[in-house]
Amino acid sequence: MAVAQTTVSKYLAQVTGAIVRILMPKWISFPEVERARKNVATGFLAKHGLPDILGAIDCTHVDIFPPPFPTGVQYKNRKGRTTINVQLVVDVECRIININAQYPGRVHDQFIFNNSKVKLEMKRLYESRIGQYYLLGDSGYALEPWLMTPDLEAAPNSSAEKYNK
């Protein structure tokens, strides 16, 4: 049985829309209340010895084919692959608690973070003094009061080197 591409596209859009509206809020949610934030932070402290961490953030490139035209060049990442750059925040158990999959592969991780709801929430928590919480990020992110990144000048056997590990 053959199905026309337009039919597949129509129903795929409906299914993915339903997933985003119905399933995503239930299974993927950034800790919004203090009790949930404390639970996540306690997990990071117990497992890794790092206090007040709400999550680890990074981006990953997901290959797509074919590239969307006429803006296909925006989807070519630095390695020449056609991708979407997806930002993920995970909790201590590596469960996804935030996802942003709206940017083409050429967009830098920092740009995605700067334009994300998770940055707004971290900034709000920091500025309102609700709690002193952090995200862990790699060197693709700028250090911020709520985003811990590696110390690229850490001396061997120093506390900074231990932190980086």
DSSP file (Angstrom, degrees, kcal/mol; ACC not computed):
  #  RESIDUE AA STRUCTURE BP1 BP2  ACC     N-H-->O    O-->H-N    N-H-->O    O-->H-N    TCO  KAPPA ALPHA  PHI   PSI    X-CA   Y-CA   Z-CA
    1    1 A M              0   0    0      0, 0.0     2,-0.3     0, 0.0     0, 0.0   0.000 360.0 360.0 360.0 122.8    0.0    0.0    0.0
    2    2 A A        -     0   0    0      0, 0.0     2,-0.4     0, 0.0     0, 0.0  -0.737 360.0-161.2 -95.1 140.6    1.5    3.3   -1.1
    3    3 A V        -     0   0    0     -2,-0.3     5,-0.0     4,-0.0     2,-0.0  -0.982  24.1-114.8-122.4 132.9    0.9    6.5    0.8
    4    4 A A     >  -     0   0    0     -2,-0.4     4,-2.1     1,-0.1     3,-0.4  -0.323  20.6-123.0 -66.1 146.3    1.5    9.9   -0.7
    5    5 A Q  H  > S+     0   0    0      1,-0.2     4,-2.9     2,-0.2     5,-0.2   0.871 112.2  56.3 -57.2 -39.9    4.2   12.1    0.8
    6    6 A T  H  > S+     0   0    0      1,-0.2     4,-2.2     2,-0.2    -1,-0.2   0.877 107.3  48.9 -63.1 -36.3    1.7   14.9    1.5
    7    7 A T  H  > S+     0   0    0     -3,-0.4     4,-2.3     2,-0.2     5,-0.3   0.925 112.0  48.1 -67.3 -45.0   -0.4   12.5    3.5
    8    8 A V  H  X S+     0   0    0     -4,-2.1     4,-2.6     1,-0.2     5,-0.2   0.934 112.9  48.7 -59.6 -47.0    2.6   11.3    5.5
    9    9 A S  H  X S+     0   0    0     -4,-2.9     4,-2.2     1,-0.2    -1,-0.2   0.906 110.4  51.5 -61.1 -42.7    3.7   14.9    6.1
   10   10 A K  H  X S+     0   0    0     -4,-2.2     4,-1.6    -5,-0.2    -1,-0.2   0.941 115.8  39.3 -60.4 -49.4    0.2   15.9    7.3
   11   11 A Y  H  X S+     0   0    0     -4,-2.3     4,-2.5     2,-0.2    -1,-0.2   0.829 112.1  56.4 -75.0 -31.3   -0.2   13.1    9.8
   12   12 A L  H  X S+     0   0    0     -4,-2.6     4,-2.8    -5,-0.3     5,-0.3   0.921 107.7  49.7 -62.4 -42.9    3.4   13.3   11.0
   13   13 A A  H  X S+     0   0    0     -4,-2.2     4,-2.1    -5,-0.2    -2,-0.2   0.894 111.6  48.7 -62.4 -40.1    2.9   17.0   11.8
   14   14 A Q  H  X S+     0   0    0     -4,-1.6     4,-2.0     2,-0.2    -2,-0.2   0.912 113.4  46.5 -66.6 -42.3   -0.3   16.1   13.7
   15   15 A V  H  X S+     0   0    0     -4,-2.5     4,-2.3     2,-0.2    -2,-0.2   0.941 114.3  45.9 -66.5 -48.1    1.4   13.3   15.7
   16   16 A T  H  X S+     0   0    0     -4,-2.8     4,-2.4     1,-0.2    -1,-0.2   0.882 111.3  53.9 -65.1 -35.8    4.5   15.4   16.6
   17   17 A G  H  X S+     0   0    0     -4,-2.1     4,-2.4    -5,-0.3    -1,-0.2   0.910 109.1  48.3 -61.4 -42.0    2.2   18.3   17.5
   18   18 A A  H  X>S+     0   0    0     -4,-2.0     4,-2.9     2,-0.2     5,-0.8   0.888 109.5  52.8 -65.7 -39.3    0.3   16.0   19.9
   19   19 A I  I  X>S+     0   0    0     -4,-2.3     5,-2.7     3,-0.2     4,-0.7   0.938 111.9  45.5 -60.2 -46.4    3.5   14.7   21.4
   20   20 A V  I  <5S+     0   0    0     -4,-2.4    -2,-0.2     3,-0.2    -1,-0.2   0.912 119.6  40.3 -65.0 -42.9    4.7   18.3   22.1
   21   21 A R  I  <5S+     0   0    0     -4,-2.4    -2,-0.2    -5,-0.2    -1,-0.2   0.873 131.2  19.9 -74.2 -38.2    1.4   19.4   23.5
   22   22 A I  I  X5S+     0   0    0     -4,-2.9     4,-0.6    -5,-0.2    -3,-0.2   0.893 129.4  30.8-103.9 -51.1    0.4   16.3   25.6
   23   23 A L  I >X<S+     0   0    0     -5,-0.8     4,-2.1    -4,-0.7     3,-0.5   0.895 109.6  61.1 -82.6 -40.9    3.4   14.1   26.3
   24   24 A M  H 3><S+     0   0    0     -5,-2.7     4,-3.2     1,-0.2    -1,-0.1   0.915 102.7  50.0 -58.8 -46.9    6.3   16.6   26.6
   25   25 A P  H 34 S+     0   0    0      0, 0.0    -1,-0.2     0, 0.0    -2,-0.2   0.833 113.8  48.1 -61.0 -28.5    4.9   18.6   29.5
   26   26 A K  H << S+     0   0    0     -4,-0.6    -2,-0.2    -3,-0.5     3,-0.1   0.879 125.8  24.5 -77.0 -38.0    4.3   15.4   31.4
   27   27 A W  H  < S+     0   0    0     -4,-2.1     2,-0.6     1,-0.2    -3,-0.2   0.670 120.8  50.1-105.8 -21.5    7.7   13.8   30.9
   28   28 A I     <  +     0   0    0     -4,-3.2     2,-0.4    -5,-0.3    -1,-0.2  -0.913  68.7 142.2-124.3 104.3   10.1   16.7   30.2
   29   29 A S        -     0   0    0     -2,-0.6    69,-0.2    67,-0.3     3,-0.0  -0.974  45.3-130.4-148.1 131.6    9.9   19.5   32.7
   30   30 A F        -     0   0    0     -2,-0.4     2,-0.4     1,-0.1     7,-0.1  -0.527  50.8 -90.4 -71.1 141.2   12.4   21.8   34.3
   31   31 A P        +     0   0    0      0, 0.0    -1,-0.1     0, 0.0    66,-0.0  -0.389  52.2 174.3 -61.8 112.6   12.0   21.9   38.1
   32   32 A E        +     0   0    0     -2,-0.4     2,-0.3    -3,-0.0    -2,-0.0   0.653  54.9  57.7 -98.7 -18.6    9.6   24.7   38.7
   33   33 A V  S  > S-     0   0    0      1,-0.1     4,-2.3     0, 0.0     3,-0.3  -0.824  86.3-114.7-115.1 156.8    8.9   24.6   42.4
   34   34 A E  H  > S+     0   0    0     -2,-0.3     4,-2.8     1,-0.2     5,-0.2   0.869 113.8  55.1 -58.0 -40.6   11.4   24.8   45.2
   35   35 A R  H  > S+     0   0    0      1,-0.2     4,-2.0     2,-0.2    -1,-0.2   0.915 109.8  46.6 -60.7 -42.7   10.8   21.2   46.4
   36   36 A A  H  > S+     0   0    0     -3,-0.3     4,-2.1     2,-0.2    -1,-0.2   0.894 112.2  50.8 -66.5 -39.9   11.6   19.8   42.9
   37   37 A R  H  X S+     0   0    0     -4,-2.3     4,-2.7     1,-0.2    -2,-0.2   0.921 109.8  50.2 -63.3 -43.3   14.7   22.0   42.7
   38   38 A K  H  X S+     0   0    0     -4,-2.8     4,-2.7     1,-0.2    -2,-0.2   0.895 108.7  52.8 -62.3 -40.1   15.9   20.8   46.1
   39   39 A N  H  X S+     0   0    0     -4,-2.0     4,-1.7    -5,-0.2    -1,-0.2   0.926 112.1  44.3 -61.5 -45.4   15.4   17.1   45.0
   40   40 A V  H  X S+     0   0    0     -4,-2.1     4,-1.9     2,-0.2    -2,-0.2   0.939 114.5  49.2 -64.7 -46.3   17.5   17.6   41.8
   41   41 A A  H  X S+     0   0    0     -4,-2.7     4,-2.2     1,-0.2    12,-0.4   0.883 108.4  53.6 -62.1 -39.3   20.2   19.5   43.7
   42   42 A T  H  X S+     0   0    0     -4,-2.7     4,-2.6     1,-0.2    -1,-0.2   0.881 106.7  53.4 -61.9 -38.4   20.3   16.8   46.4
   43   43 A G  H  X S+     0   0    0     -4,-1.7     4,-2.4     2,-0.2     5,-0.3   0.910 108.9  47.4 -63.3 -43.7   20.8   14.2   43.7
   44   44 A F  H  X>S+     0   0    0     -4,-1.9     4,-2.5     9,-0.3     6,-1.2   0.887 113.1  49.6 -65.5 -38.3   23.8   16.0   42.2
   45   45 A L  H  X5S+     0   0    0     -4,-2.2     4,-1.6     4,-0.2    -2,-0.2   0.939 114.1  44.4 -65.1 -46.4   25.3   16.5   45.6
   46   46 A A  H  <5S+     0   0    0     -4,-2.6    -2,-0.2     1,-0.2    -1,-0.2   0.892 123.0  35.1 -66.0 -40.4   24.9   12.8   46.6
   47   47 A K  H  <5S+     0   0    0     -4,-2.4    -2,-0.2    -5,-0.2    -1,-0.2   0.833 137.2  13.9 -86.6 -34.0   26.2   11.4   43.3
   48   48 A H  H  <5S-     0   0    0     -4,-2.5    -3,-0.2    -5,-0.3    -2,-0.2   0.449  93.1-117.0-125.4  -3.7   28.9   13.9   42.3
   49   49 A G  S  <<S+     0   0    0     -4,-1.6    -4,-0.2    -5,-0.6    -3,-0.1   0.709  72.1 130.4  73.3  18.6   29.6   16.0   45.4
   50   50 A L    >   -     0   0    0     -6,-1.2     3,-0.6    -9,-0.1    -1,-0.2  -0.926  47.9-144.8-110.1 117.8   28.4   19.2   43.6
   51   51 A P  T 3  S+     0   0    0      0, 0.0    -9,-0.1     0, 0.0   -10,-0.0  -0.458  70.6  10.7 -81.3 152.0   25.9   21.3   45.6
   52   52 A D  T 3  S+     0   0    0      1,-0.2    82,-2.4    -2,-0.1     2,-0.5   0.692  79.7 151.0  64.8  25.7   23.0   23.3   44.1
   53   53 A I  E <   -a  134   0A   0     -3,-0.6    -9,-0.3   -12,-0.4    -1,-0.2  -0.773  24.9-178.3 -92.5 129.7   23.1   21.9   40.6
   54   54 A L  E     -     0   0A   0     80,-3.4     2,-0.3    -2,-0.5    81,-0.2   0.657  62.6 -37.6 -96.6 -20.2   19.8   21.8   38.7
   55   55 A G  E     -a  135   0A   0     79,-0.8    81,-2.4    36,-0.1     2,-0.4  -0.969  51.3 -99.4 175.2 169.9   21.2   20.2   35.6
   56   56 A A  E     -aB 136  90A   0     34,-2.2    34,-2.4    -2,-0.3     2,-0.4  -0.940  37.0-157.5-111.4 135.8   23.8   19.7   32.9
   57   57 A I  E     + B   0  89A   0     79,-3.3    81,-0.5    -2,-0.4     2,-0.3  -0.906  24.6 138.1-119.3 141.0   23.4   21.5   29.6
   58   58 A D  E     - B   0  88A   0     30,-2.0    30,-3.1    -2,-0.4     2,-0.3  -0.966  38.4-121.1-164.5 167.8   24.8   20.8   26.2
   59   59 A C  E     - B   0  87A   0     -2,-0.3     2,-0.3    28,-0.2    28,-0.2  -0.867  20.3-167.2-115.0 152.7   23.9   20.8   22.6
   60   60 A T  E     - B   0  86A   0     26,-2.3    26,-3.1    -2,-0.3     2,-0.5  -0.991  21.8-121.8-137.9 146.9   24.0   17.9   20.1
   61   61 A H  E     - B   0  85A   0     -2,-0.3     2,-0.6    24,-0.2    24,-0.2  -0.777  20.7-162.3 -93.3 127.2   23.7   17.9   16.4
   62   62 A V  E     - B   0  84A   0     22,-2.7    22,-2.1    -2,-0.5    43,-0.1  -0.942  22.8-123.9-109.3 120.0   20.9   15.7   14.9
   63   63 A D  E     - B   0  83A   0     -2,-0.6     2,-0.3    20,-0.2    20,-0.3  -0.331  29.5-171.6 -63.8 140.0   21.3   14.9   11.2
   64   64 A I        -     0   0    0     18,-2.5    18,-0.2    11,-0.1    -1,-0.0  -0.949  12.8-127.7-129.7 154.5   18.4   15.9    8.9
   65   65 A F  S    S+     0   0    0     -2,-0.3    -2,-0.0     1,-0.3    18,-0.0  -0.964  80.0  16.4-153.6 136.4   17.8   15.1    5.3
   66   66 A P  S    S-     0   0    0      0, 0.0    -1,-0.3     0, 0.0     3,-0.1   0.753  89.0-119.3 -78.3 167.1   17.2   16.8    3.0
   67   67 A P        -     0   0    0      0, 0.0     2,-0.2     0, 0.0     5,-0.2  -0.416  33.5-103.5 -67.8 143.7   18.1   20.3    4.2
   68   68 A P        -     0   0    0      0, 0.0     7,-0.2     0, 0.0     6,-0.2  -0.477  52.7-109.5 -65.4 132.5   15.3   22.8    4.2
   69   69 A F  S    S+     0   0    0      1,-0.2     0, 0.0     2,-0.2     0, 0.0  -0.849  86.9  17.9-111.4 151.7   15.5   25.2    1.3
   70   70 A P  S    S+     0   0    0      0, 0.0     3,-0.4     0, 0.0    -1,-0.2  -0.987 132.5  44.8 -86.5   3.3   16.1   28.0    0.5
   71   71 A T  S >  S+     0   0    0      1,-0.2     3,-1.7     2,-0.1     4,-0.5   0.125  74.0 123.4 -93.7  22.4   17.8   28.3    4.0
   72   72 A G  G >   +     0   0    0      1,-0.3     3,-1.5    -5,-0.2     4,-0.3   0.794  63.6  64.8 -55.0 -33.2   19.6   25.0    3.7
   73   73 A V  G >  S+     0   0    0     -3,-0.4     3,-1.4     1,-0.3    -1,-0.3   0.816  92.9  62.8 -62.7 -29.5   23.1   26.6    4.2
   74   74 A Q  G <  S+     0   0    0     -3,-1.7    32,-2.3     1,-0.3    33,-0.3   0.712  97.9  58.1 -66.6 -19.3   22.0   27.5    7.8
   75   75 A Y  G <  S+     0   0    0     -3,-1.5     8,-3.3    -4,-0.5     2,-0.7   0.481  79.9 102.1 -91.0  -3.8   21.7   23.9    8.6
   76   76 A K  B <   -F   82   0B   0     -3,-1.4     6,-0.2    -4,-0.3     5,-0.0  -0.727  63.5-152.9 -81.8 117.6   25.3   23.0    7.7
   77   77 A N    >   -     0   0    0      4,-3.0     3,-2.3    -2,-0.7    29,-0.2  -0.175  37.0 -84.3 -82.0-177.7   27.2   22.7   10.9
   78   78 A R  T 3  S+     0   0    0     27,-0.4    -1,-0.1     1,-0.3    28,-0.1   0.676 130.9  53.8 -64.7 -16.0   31.0   23.4   11.4
   79   79 A K  T 3  S-     0   0    0      2,-0.1    -1,-0.3     0, 0.0     3,-0.1   0.371 120.0-108.7 -96.8   3.6   31.7   19.8   10.2
   80   80 A G  S <  S+     0   0    0     -3,-2.3     2,-0.2     1,-0.3    -2,-0.1   0.499  75.4 133.5  85.4   3.7   29.7   20.3    7.0
   81   81 A R        -     0   0    0     24,-0.1    -4,-3.0     1,-0.0     2,-0.8  -0.606  62.0-118.5 -87.2 149.5   26.8   18.0    8.1
   82   82 A T  B     +F   76   0B   0     -6,-0.2   -18,-2.5    -2,-0.2     2,-0.3  -0.789  57.9 144.5 -88.6 112.3   23.2   19.1    7.7
   83   83 A T  E     -B   63   0A   0     -8,-3.3    22,-2.4    -2,-0.8     2,-0.4  -0.868  53.4-122.4-142.6 168.2   21.8   19.2   11.2
   84   84 A I  E     -BC  62 104A   0    -22,-2.1   -22,-2.7    -2,-0.3     2,-0.8  -0.972  32.7-133.1-108.7 135.2   19.5   20.7   13.8
   85   85 A N  E     -BC  61 103A   0     18,-2.0    18,-0.6    -2,-0.4     2,-0.5  -0.822  26.3-163.9 -92.5 110.9   21.4   21.9   16.9
   86   86 A V  E     -B   60   0A   0    -26,-3.1   -26,-2.3    -2,-0.8     2,-0.4  -0.847   7.8-150.1-104.7 121.7   19.4   20.6   19.8
   87   87 A Q  E     -BC  59 100A   0     13,-2.6    13,-2.3    -2,-0.5     2,-0.4  -0.770  19.1-175.8 -90.2 131.7   20.0   21.9   23.4
   88   88 A L  E     -BC  58  99A   0    -30,-3.1   -30,-2.0    -2,-0.4     2,-0.4  -0.970  17.3-163.5-127.3 142.3   19.3   19.5   26.2
   89   89 A V  E     -BC  57  98A   0      9,-2.3     8,-3.2    -2,-0.4     9,-1.3  -0.997  18.4-171.2-119.1 130.4   19.3   19.9   30.0
   90   90 A V  E     -BC  56  96A   0    -34,-2.4   -34,-2.2    -2,-0.4     6,-0.2  -0.874  15.4-131.0-121.0 154.4   19.5   16.7   31.9
   91   91 A D    >   -     0   0    0      4,-2.2     3,-2.1    -2,-0.3   -36,-0.1  -0.179  48.9 -77.0 -88.7-170.9   19.1   15.9   35.6
   92   92 A V  T 3  S+     0   0    0      1,-0.3   -37,-0.1     2,-0.1    -1,-0.0   0.753 134.1  50.5 -63.4 -25.0   21.5   13.8   37.7
   93   93 A E  T 3  S-     0   0    0      2,-0.1    -1,-0.3     0, 0.0     3,-0.1   0.250 120.0-108.9 -94.8  11.9   20.0   10.6   36.3
   94   94 A C    <   +     0   0    0     -3,-2.1     2,-0.4     1,-0.3    -2,-0.1   0.738  68.6 150.4  64.3  25.6   20.4   11.9   32.7
   95   95 A R        -     0   0    0      1,-0.1    -4,-2.2     2,-0.0     2,-0.3  -0.735  54.3-111.2 -83.4 135.8   16.7   12.4   32.3
   96   96 A I  E     +C   90   0A   0     -2,-0.4   -67,-0.3    -6,-0.2    -6,-0.3  -0.527  41.8 168.7 -70.0 125.2   15.9   15.2   29.9
   97   97 A I  E     +     0   0A   0     -8,-3.2     2,-0.3     1,-0.4    -7,-0.2   0.463  68.9  20.0-114.8  -7.3   14.3   18.1   31.8
   98   98 A N  E     -C   89   0A   0     -9,-1.3    -9,-2.3   -69,-0.2    -1,-0.4  -0.940  63.0-177.5-159.0 140.4   14.5   20.7   29.1
   99   99 A I  E     -C   88   0A   0     -2,-0.3     2,-0.4   -11,-0.2   -11,-0.2  -1.000   8.7-176.6-142.0 140.5   14.8   20.5   25.3
  100  100 A N  E     +C   87   0A   0    -13,-2.3   -13,-2.6    -2,-0.4     3,-0.2  -0.920  12.7 162.7-137.2 108.7   15.1   23.1   22.6
  101  101 A A  E     +     0   0A   0     -2,-0.4   -15,-0.1   -15,-0.2    -1,-0.0  -0.171  44.4 102.0-119.5  38.4   15.2   21.8   19.0
  102  102 A Q  E     +     0   0A   0    -17,-0.1    -1,-0.1     2,-0.1   -16,-0.1   0.430  58.9  87.2-104.9   2.0   14.3   24.9   17.0
  103  103 A Y  E    S-C   85   0A   0    -18,-0.6   -18,-2.0    -3,-0.2    -3,-0.0  -0.825  72.1-119.4-111.7 142.7   17.8   26.0   15.7
  104  104 A P  E >   -C   84   0A   0      0, 0.0     3,-1.8     0, 0.0   -20,-0.3  -0.265  37.5 -99.7 -70.0 162.8   19.6   25.0   12.6
  105  105 A G  T 3  S+     0   0    0    -22,-2.4   -27,-0.4     1,-0.3   -30,-0.2   0.698 116.5  63.8 -58.4 -25.7   23.1   23.3   12.8
  106  106 A R  T 3  S+     0   0    0    -32,-2.3    -1,-0.3   -23,-0.2     2,-0.2   0.695  80.3 101.4 -73.8 -17.9   25.1   26.5   12.1
  107  107 A V  S <  S-     0   0    0     -3,-1.8     2,-0.1   -33,-0.3    -4,-0.1  -0.496  75.8-121.6 -75.5 133.6   23.8   28.2   15.3
  108  108 A H     >  -     0   0    0     -2,-0.2     4,-1.9     1,-0.1     3,-0.3  -0.388  16.4-118.7 -75.2 149.4   26.3   28.2   18.2
  109  109 A D  H  > S+     0   0    0      1,-0.2     4,-2.4     2,-0.2     5,-0.2   0.879 113.3  54.7 -52.5 -44.2   25.4   26.6   21.6
  110  110 A Q  H  > S+     0   0    0     30,-0.4     4,-2.9     1,-0.2    -1,-0.2   0.888 105.6  52.2 -62.5 -40.0   25.7   29.9   23.4
  111  111 A F  H  > S+     0   0    0     -3,-0.3     4,-1.3     2,-0.2    -1,-0.2   0.923 109.5  49.5 -61.4 -44.2   23.3   31.6   21.1
  112  112 A I  H  < S+     0   0    0     -4,-1.9     3,-0.5     1,-0.2    -2,-0.2   0.935 113.1  46.6 -61.1 -46.1   20.7   28.9   21.7
  113  113 A F  H >< S+     0   0    0     -4,-2.4     3,-1.9     1,-0.2     6,-0.4   0.921 108.2  55.8 -61.8 -44.1   21.2   29.2   25.5
  114  114 A N  H 3< S+     0   0    0     -4,-2.9    -1,-0.2     1,-0.3    -2,-0.2   0.777 113.6  41.7 -59.8 -25.8   21.0   33.0   25.3
  115  115 A N  T 3< S+     0   0    0     -4,-1.3    -1,-0.3    -3,-0.5     2,-0.2   0.088  97.1 108.3-108.1  21.2   17.6   32.7   23.6
  116  116 A S  S <> S-     0   0    0     -3,-1.9     4,-1.5     1,-0.1     3,-0.1  -0.660  71.2-130.9-104.1 155.8   16.2   29.9   25.7
  117  117 A K  H  > S+     0   0    0     -2,-0.2     4,-2.3     1,-0.2     5,-0.2   0.814 107.8  62.1 -67.2 -31.3   13.5   29.7   28.4
  118  118 A V  H  > S+     0   0    0      2,-0.2     4,-2.4     1,-0.2    -1,-0.2   0.878 102.3  49.9 -66.8 -35.8   15.9   27.8   30.7
  119  119 A K  H  > S+     0   0    0     -6,-0.4     4,-2.8     2,-0.2     5,-0.2   0.928 109.9  51.1 -66.3 -42.7   18.3   30.8   30.7
  120  120 A L  H  X S+     0   0    0     -4,-1.5     4,-2.3     1,-0.2    -2,-0.2   0.907 111.6  47.8 -58.7 -41.1   15.4   33.1   31.6
  121  121 A E  H  X S+     0   0    0     -4,-2.3     4,-2.6     2,-0.2    -2,-0.2   0.916 112.1  48.1 -67.5 -43.0   14.4   30.8   34.5
  122  122 A M  H  X S+     0   0    0     -4,-2.4     4,-2.2     1,-0.2    -2,-0.2   0.912 113.4  48.2 -63.7 -41.3   18.0   30.5   35.8
  123  123 A K  H  X S+     0   0    0     -4,-2.8     4,-3.0     2,-0.2     5,-0.2   0.904 110.9  51.3 -64.4 -41.5   18.4   34.3   35.6
  124  124 A R  H  X S+     0   0    0     -4,-2.3     4,-2.3    -5,-0.2     6,-0.3   0.925 110.3  48.5 -61.4 -45.5   15.0   34.7   37.4
  125  125 A L  H  X>S+     0   0    0     -4,-2.6     5,-1.3     2,-0.2     6,-0.8   0.915 115.0  45.9 -60.5 -43.0   16.0   32.4   40.2
  126  126 A Y  H ><5S+     0   0    0     -4,-2.2     3,-0.8     1,-0.2    -2,-0.2   0.947 115.7  43.7 -65.5 -50.1   19.4   34.2   40.6
  127  127 A E  H 3<5S+     0   0    0     -4,-3.0    -1,-0.2     1,-0.2    -2,-0.2   0.807 115.0  48.2 -70.5 -29.4   18.0   37.7   40.5
  128  128 A S  H 3<5S-     0   0    0     -4,-2.3    -1,-0.2    -5,-0.2    -2,-0.2   0.515 102.9-131.6 -87.8  -4.0   15.0   37.0   42.8
  129  129 A R  T <<5 +     0   0    0     -3,-0.8    -3,-0.2    -4,-0.5     3,-0.1   0.782  59.9 142.5  59.1  28.9   17.3   35.2   45.3
  130  130 A I  S   <S-     0   0    0     -5,-1.3     2,-0.3     1,-0.3    -4,-0.1   0.889  76.6 -28.9 -64.2 -39.0   14.9   32.3   45.4
  131  131 A G        -     0   0    0     -6,-0.8     2,-1.1     2,-0.1    -1,-0.3  -0.950  61.3-107.3-171.1 156.8   17.8   29.9   45.6
  132  132 A Q        +     0   0    0     -2,-0.3     2,-0.3    -3,-0.1    -6,-0.1  -0.791  56.2 159.6 -97.2  95.3   21.4   29.7   44.5
  133  133 A Y        -     0   0    0     -2,-1.1     2,-0.3   -11,-0.2   -80,-0.2  -0.828  19.2-164.7-120.9 156.5   21.3   27.2   41.7
  134  134 A Y  E     -a   53   0A   0    -82,-2.4   -80,-3.4    -2,-0.3   -79,-0.8  -0.929  15.3-142.8-136.8 157.4   23.5   26.3   38.8
  135  135 A L  E     -ad  55 147A   0     11,-1.9    13,-3.0    -2,-0.3     2,-0.5  -0.882  24.4-130.5-108.6 152.9   23.7   24.5   35.5
  136  136 A L  E     +ad  56 148A   0    -81,-2.4   -79,-3.3    -2,-0.3     2,-0.3  -0.916  34.6 170.4-102.4 128.4   26.8   22.7   34.4
  137  137 A G        -     0   0    0     11,-3.1   -79,-0.1    -2,-0.5     2,-0.1  -0.869  28.6-115.7-131.8 166.8   28.0   23.5   30.9
  138  138 A D    >   -     0   0    0    -81,-0.5     3,-1.7    -2,-0.3    -1,-0.1  -0.231  50.5 -79.6 -91.1-172.7   31.0   22.8   28.8
  139  139 A S  T 3  S+     0   0    0      1,-0.3     4,-0.1    10,-0.1    10,-0.1   0.508 118.4  79.8 -71.2  -2.6   33.5   25.3   27.4
  140  140 A G  T 3  S+     0   0    0      2,-0.1   -30,-0.4   -31,-0.0     2,-0.3   0.509  89.2  68.1 -76.8  -4.2   31.0   26.2   24.6
  141  141 A Y  S <  S-     0   0    0     -3,-1.7     2,-0.3   -32,-0.1    -4,-0.1  -0.867  85.8-117.9-117.1 149.8   29.2   28.3   27.1
  142  142 A A        -     0   0    0     -2,-0.3     2,-0.2     1,-0.1    -2,-0.1  -0.617  38.9-102.2 -81.6 144.0   30.2   31.6   28.8
  143  143 A L        +     0   0    0     -2,-0.3     5,-0.2     7,-0.1    -1,-0.1  -0.460  49.1 172.1 -64.0 132.6   30.5   31.6   32.6
  144  144 A E  B >   -E  147   0A   0      3,-1.8     3,-1.6    -2,-0.2     5,-0.1  -0.907  49.9 -99.0-136.5 164.9   27.5   33.2   34.2
  145  145 A P  T 3  S+     0   0    0      0, 0.0     3,-0.1     0, 0.0    -2,-0.0   0.744 127.6  33.5 -58.5 -20.7   26.4   33.4   37.9
  146  146 A W  T 3  S+     0   0    0      1,-0.1   -11,-1.9   -12,-0.1     2,-0.4   0.257 111.1  70.2-117.1   8.6   24.1   30.5   37.3
  147  147 A L  E <   -dE 135 144A   0     -3,-1.6    -3,-1.8   -13,-0.2     2,-0.4  -0.939  64.8-158.0-134.0 111.0   26.2   28.5   34.7
  148  148 A M  E     +d  136   0A   0    -13,-3.0   -11,-3.1    -2,-0.4    -5,-0.0  -0.749  16.3 178.7 -90.9 130.4   29.3   26.8   35.8
  149  149 A T        -     0   0    0     -2,-0.4   -11,-0.2   -13,-0.2   -10,-0.1  -0.824  36.4 -78.2-125.1 164.9   31.8   26.0   33.0
  150  150 A P        -     0   0    0      0, 0.0     2,-0.9     0, 0.0    -1,-0.1  -0.245  37.3-120.6 -63.7 150.1   35.3   24.4   33.0
  151  151 A D    >   -     0   0    0      9,-0.3     3,-1.3     1,-0.1    13,-0.1  -0.831  25.0-166.3 -87.9 105.1   38.4   26.3   34.1
  152  152 A L  T 3  S+     0   0    0     -2,-0.9    -1,-0.1     1,-0.3     9,-0.0   0.585  84.1  51.5 -74.4  -9.2   40.5   26.1   31.0
  153  153 A E  T 3  S+     0   0    0      2,-0.0    -1,-0.3    -3,-0.0     2,-0.1   0.038  76.6 148.5-112.9  25.5   43.6   27.3   32.8
  154  154 A A    <   -     0   0    0     -3,-1.3     3,-0.1     6,-0.1     0, 0.0  -0.395  44.4-129.6 -65.0 130.3   43.4   24.8   35.7
  155  155 A A    >   -     0   0    0     -2,-0.1     3,-1.7     1,-0.1     6,-0.4  -0.485  36.7 -86.5 -76.2 150.1   46.8   23.8   37.0
  156  156 A P  T 3  S+     0   0    0      0, 0.0    -1,-0.1     0, 0.0     3,-0.1  -0.299 112.0   7.8 -56.9 139.5   47.6   20.1   37.4
  157  157 A N  T 3  S+     0   0    0      1,-0.2     2,-0.1    -3,-0.1    -2,-0.0   0.627 100.6 132.5  63.8  17.2   46.5   18.6   40.7
  158  158 A S  S <> S-     0   0    0     -3,-1.7     4,-2.0     1,-0.1    -1,-0.2  -0.461  74.1-109.9 -92.0 168.1   44.6   21.8   41.6
  159  159 A S  H  > S+     0   0    0      1,-0.2     4,-2.5     2,-0.2     5,-0.1   0.842 120.8  57.8 -64.5 -31.7   41.1   22.1   43.0
  160  160 A A  H  > S+     0   0    0      2,-0.2     4,-2.2     1,-0.2    -9,-0.3   0.888 105.3  49.1 -65.2 -38.5   40.2   23.7   39.6
  161  161 A E  H  > S+     0   0    0     -6,-0.4     4,-1.5     2,-0.2    -2,-0.2   0.904 110.7  50.5 -66.4 -40.2   41.4   20.5   37.8
  162  162 A K  H  < S+     0   0    0     -4,-2.0    -2,-0.2     1,-0.2     3,-0.2   0.917 109.8  50.9 -62.5 -42.6   39.4   18.4   40.2
  163  163 A Y  H  < S+     0   0    0     -4,-2.5    -2,-0.2     1,-0.2    -1,-0.2   0.912 105.9  55.9 -59.7 -43.4   36.3   20.6   39.5
  164  164 A N  H  <        0   0    0     -4,-2.2    -1,-0.2     1,-0.3    -2,-0.2   0.845 360.0 360.0 -59.7 -34.1   36.8   20.1   35.8
  165  165 A K     <        0   0    0     -4,-1.5    -1,-0.3    -3,-0.2    -2,-0.2   0.500 360.0 360.0 -73.9 360.0   36.7   16.4   36.1
